Amino acid sequence: MKAISLVLLFVLCSISLTAQPANTKAVSQTPSAGASSSQASASAPASRRITAYTLPPDLYQKARHLNRMRFVYRIFSFFYALFVLWLILQARWSARFRDWAERVSRFRILQALIFTALFAITFALLQLPFDILEEWVAKLYHISVQTWPSWAGDWAKGQVLLIVVGGVLVWILYAVIRRSPRHWWFYFWLISLPILLFLFFISPFVIEPMFNQFEPLASKDPQLIPLLERVTRQAGEEIPPQRMFWMKASDKTNFTNAYVTGFGASKRIVIWDTTIAKETPDEVIVDFGHEMGHYVLGHIWKGLLFSAALFLALIYAGYRSIDWLLSCCGTRWHIRSLDDWASLPALLLILTVFGSAAAVAENTFSRYQEHQADVYAMEVTHGIIPDPGQAAAHDFELAGEIGLSDPDPNPINVFLFFDHPPIPDRILFFVTYNPWIQGRKPQFVN
């Protein structure tokens, strides 16, 4: 259940913590079996010329069925998150957690950590059956290959991160509320920004390696480096091999992917081992060109600025609404006032509602950036590989087959939940974009 993770942006800065930078493909995050580029080279490029995204009849039916389930699950997740937060308040568990935290210690930082741990664990356990169901469906459709012990380990590590980082941020939030009851929303936003940036900066060094294995791409697949350096030279950019990394994903997924993460000294491009194993060199180069587009076009810092603005609007909406909710129900929930630890689920309840609109805005902006990166990929690989459009189309058709991407996605589903353009739209763009033959000037790479 990811609804609450999005809402916990204000206490966890989850954008940086989860470090979900711009991914090349978004069907379902899952790859398999690593191999060298020489093995990929052995796979002859597909001879069939693609004009649109299609699936064989059996996969078509599976994709349609799976994506209907995904849509229903996302809607259900939103309302279930609201229900769980309401339950924690209505059953007065939040008030009990506060009482226990205050009995254990008089130090507010320890109270914040204890309260956050009790609240986070309760919420996580209530949503655990649905997290398990989501993973079970991914295994059923052969998207995920992660073992249950490995999955449980990742789940537990995620909860520990939530408790530690969230506990500190909750402590800061309530310290600011007590100090400035009228302007806490703005001051907390200001304080949270450097924390978010710090988490995003250290994520490639500290957080991401907790969940996956990373190695320098030059040591895992040195033959790939010269091919990628041709792309960087064509773009007039300097992306040294030290910033190119291989990630082992094949122990968790059958999907292929690549992404950019970090900023400054931590900025890097990561290619999954499944991408190298399952794609031809031309397809890997197109993936790299897409990620380089995010790198060169400044999508990371632009995305962070956009998210920061959304965060400010979100927390201000919470500030404007929380007094009404507490005056209405606070006594029944045994909440003393806004500066009471027990008010956190109430604040989250409001932010969940407003956060749904913020998520739509975030996804819309992300789809725009992803399309820009697709344009950049076509332009920066032009002249390096014979037909970038067909390489990208074959690449994404493979991704669609593995992830069972819907050939005809519901527009409402796309608008609400897709942070990447649908694969059918992307493939249509790849096979039709050719400004050189059409006498037009390329948008990014001349």
N, C-alpha and C positions, 0 to 999 in steps of 0.2 A: 504494500500500500504506500504510494508515493505522495499522496495528498498532504499528509502531515509533514513530510520532509520539506515540501515546498513552503509550507506555512512557517515552519521553524526557521525560515530565513532570518527572521528578526532576532532570534536568540542564538542561532548557530551559524549565520552567514553561509548557508548550505551551498550557495553557488561556488564558493571557494573551497569548502570542505570536501564536497564530493568531487570537485575538480572535473566537471563534465564539460570540457572544452569542445569547440566545434568539431564534430565527427564527420568523416566523409559520408558515412552511410547511417541512416537511422531507420532500421526496420525492427531490430531487436538486438541488443548488444551481446553478441555471442560468436567466437571463432573456433578452429581446430587444427590439428597436427602441423607442427612447424616443419619447414623445409627450406633449402637454400634457393636462391634465385636461379641457380643452374638447374634445379629440379623444375622450377616454374618454367624455365626456358624450354624444357623438354616438351611442354604442353603446347602444341601448335595452336596458333590463334584460330578462333572459330571462323569457319568459312562463310557461315550464314550471315547475310547482311541484315541487320536489325533496323526496322523502321518504327517499331512501337513495342511497348512492354507487353509480353504475352506469357502465359503459363500453360503447361499441358493440362488437359481436362481434370486429371486427378488432383494436381496441385492447385488448380484454380478453385475447386470446391473446398479444399482444405483452407486455402487462403481466405476465401470469403467467410467461411465458418469461424476461423480463428479471429479474424479482425472484427467480426460482430461481437464475439465474446470479449475481445479487448475493449471495445467501445463501452459495452455494458459494464465491464469491470471498472473502467475509469469513472464512469458516472456513479457507480455504487461506492467506490472508494471515497469519493468526495462526501457523500451523505453519511457514509459510515464513520468517517473522521469526525463529522459534526456530532453524530450520535455518541461516540466514545467520549469526546470532550464533555458533552452534556452529562453523560453517565457519571464521569469522574466528579463533576460538580454536584449533581443531584444526589448521589450516594454519599456526599460529603467526604469522599476519600481525599480530596485536595486539602480540606481542612485538617484531616487526620495527619496527612503527610507533614503539614506545617507544624502541628503540635509535636509530632515526633522529632522533627528537625530542631525545634526550639528547646525541647527537653534534653537533647543530646549535647548541644553546645550553645554557648552564648555568643560565639563569634559568627558574624553574618556570612562570611565566606563559606564556613563549614555548613551553616544552615542552608545556603544556596545549593551547595553540592549534594547534600543529603536529600533536600526536597526535589531537586532535578532528577536525581537517580531514582527515587521512588516513583515520581511521575512518569519518567521516560520508560522505566521497566514495566509499569502498569500498562501504559499505552502500547508498548511493543508486544507484550503478551496478549493483549486483546486483539491486536491485528495479526499476530503470528499465524493463525490458521489460514488467513487470506494470502499472506506472503508465501506460505508453503504451497497453497493452491496455485498461485501464479508460477512458481518454479516448477511444480508438477506438470502444468500445462506446457511449459517450455520444453520439458523433457519429453512429454508425450508427442510433441510435434518435431522432435529431434533438432531443436534449436540449442538447447542447453545440454551439455555433457558433464556438467560439474557433479561430483559426488555429493551425497547429502552431508557427510562430515565436513567437506570443504565449504559447502554452502552455509552450514551452521557456524563454522568458524568465521566466515565473512560477516554473517549476520551479527555475531557476538562482538566482533571488532567494531562494526558500525555503531552498536549500542554504547560501547565504551567511549568512542570518540564523541558521540552525542552527549553523554553524561559529563565528560571532562570539559569539553569546549563549551557545551551548552550551560553547564553549571557556572562557569566563570562569567559568561555573558549574562546569565540571569542575575548573578550577583551585581554586575555593573548596572544592569537595567534598573533594578530596584534601589540601588544606591542613588541613581540619578533621579528616580521618581521621588524619593524622600527628600532629596536636596532641592528639586525644582518641580513641584507638582503641576505647574502650568506649561512648562517648556521642556519637559523630560523627553518628549518624542524627538525634538530637534537635537538636543544634546546627546541623546543616546545614538542617534543617527551619525552625528559627527564622530563620536568615539568608536562606533562600530566599523567605520570605513577603513581606518588603518589596520584594524584587526582582520577585516576581510582580506585586505591586500596582503598582509603578512601570511595568512593561511594559504592564499592562492600562490604566493611566492614559494612557500616551503612544501606545497603539496607534491611536486615531482620528486622531492628529496625524502620526504617523511611519510606522507599519507598514502600516495599511490603505491609505493613499494610494499605497504602492509597488505595489499590485496593482490598484487601481481608481480611477476618477476620481470625485471628490466635488464637489458644488456646493451652496450654500444652496438649500433647497427654495423659498424666497421668490423667488429670482431665476430658477429654472427653471420653476416653475409657481405663480405668485402667486395664481391663482384657487383653488388648493387650500387655502391657508392659512386663510381664514375658516371653511371647512368643518371643518377639524381643530381650530380654536380653539373651536368649539361643543362639541366633545367634551371638551376640557380644562376648559372652564367647567363643564360638567355634572359632571365628576369633582371639581370644587373644587380643581384642581391648576393650577399655573402652569408651563407648558412653553413658553418663548418660541420664536418662529420661528427665533431664532438657534441653537436646538438641534434643528432639523428639517433634514435633509439629503437631497439627491437623489444617487443613485449610478448611474453608467453600468454596467449589466451586460449590455446588449444586444449588446455586441461579444464576449461569451463564452458566453451561454446564452439559451435560450428560456424559461426558468423565471421565475416571478414571486416576489417575496419582500420582506420588510422585517425589520428587526432593531433591537435596542438595543445600545449598546456604551459602553465607558468608565464612569467614575464621577466624581463631583464636577464640577469644571470641564470635564471632557472628556466627560461623559455626553451622549448624543444619540440621536435616533431617525432611522434611515435608511430611505428608501423607494427601491426599485430603479426604474429608468426603465421596465422592462418591466411593473411593477405598474401604473404610471400609464398606460401605453400600452394594456394589454390588459384592464384592469378598469374597471367603471363607478365613478362617484364613491362610491356606497353601499358598494361592495366595498372600495375604498381606505379609507373611513372605518372599516369593520370591522377591516381590517388594522391601522390606526392604533390603534384601541381595544385590540386585542390587545397591541401593543407598549407602549401606555401602561400596560397591566396589569403588564407586566414592570417598567416604570419606577416605578409607584406602589406596587406590592406588594414592592418591594425585592428582586427576584429576582436581581439582579446580585450584591449583597453576600452574600445568602443562598447563592447558588451558589458564590461564592468561599470562604465559610466551610466549606461542605460539601466542596468540593474539597480545601481545606487539611487537613481531618480525614482524608479518604481518603488524601491524600499522606503524612500522618504514619503511618497504618497500613501503607501500602505500603512506605515506606522502612524501617520497623521490621521488617517481614517480611523485607526484603532483608538487614538487619543480622543477623537470627537465622539466615539460611540461607547467607550467602556463605562463612563459614568452612568449613562442611561441603563446599561445592562446590570451594573452592580446595584443601582437604586431599585431596580425592578426585582432582582433575584438574589442579591448579595446576602441578605439576612437569612433567607432560606438555605443558602449554601454555606452559611457560617463564615463568610468572608468579611473581615473587619473593615477593610478599605482597599483602595487600589495598591497601596504600598505593602499589602499583606502578600506573602508568598503564595497563599492559596488562590489569589486572583489570576495566576498565570494561565490556567486552563480557560478561564473566561476571556482573557485577552486573546488567547489562541483561537478560541471559538469565533470571535469577531474577525480576526485576521484570516481565518480559513475562508470565510465568506468573501471578504474583499480580495483575498489572495487568488481566488479563482479568476477574477477579472485581470489581476496582475499577471497571472500565468498565461492568459490568452495574449496579452500585449507582449510578454516575453517571447512566446512562441512565434508570434507574427514577425517580430524583429529578427529572431533567429532564422526564420525561413528566408527573409530578405538577405541576410548575410550569407547563408548557405548558397543561395542562387548566385550572389556575387562571386563566391569562391568557385562555383562551377564555371562561370564565365572565364575567370582567371585561369583555371585549369586548361580549358580549351585553347586559350591564347598563348599561354606560356609553353605548352607542349607542341604547338604548331611548328612544323618543320623538324621536330626532333623525332617524332614517331610518325609513321605513314598516315594514319587516320585516327586522330584523337577522339573524334566523335564516336566512331565505331568501337574503339577500345573502351571508352567510358560506358557505352551502351551495353556491351558484353559484360563488363564488370558489374554494372548495376542489375542486369538481368540475373546474373549469378547470385547477387546479394538478395534479390527478390525471391528467388527460388529457395534459398537457404532460410531466409527469415519469413517466407510466405507473406510477402507484401501484397496488399490488396490491389488487383488490377483496376478496380473501379471504386476507390475509397469514397465514403460518405463525406460530402463537403462540410457538414457540421462537425464531423470527427476531425477532419483536417484543421478547420478553423480553431477548434477548442484545444486540441491535444498535440498536433504535429509540430515539432520544432525544426523539421526539415521539410522541404517540398516533397510531395508524394513521388515515389519512384516512377510511375507512368509519366508524370510531368517532366521529371528530370531526363529520362531517356528521350522523350520527344524533343527536348531542348538540345541534347547532345547531337542527335542525328540531323538537326536542321540548322544549327548555328554555324555559319561559315561567312563571316563578314568579308573575307578576302576575295572570295569568288563573287560576292554580291556587290563589290565596289564600295563597301563601308569601312570606316576606320575602326579597328579593335578598341574596346572600351578601356582596357588596362595595360596591355603589353603591345607596344608598337614594333 
